[in-house]
């Protein structure tokens, strides 16, 4: 059986990662809502090249 110190450490690591992901998601959403970032831009024009075989 795992000891409590290891489980506490794993919980702290996973909790910190979860908090970090939530913070980044909140920053991205608020930036999108305020209009600082535009996440749904139309893709740029595509250049199609053709190679003529010899």
Secondary structure as UniProt FT lines:
FT   HELIX           4..34
//
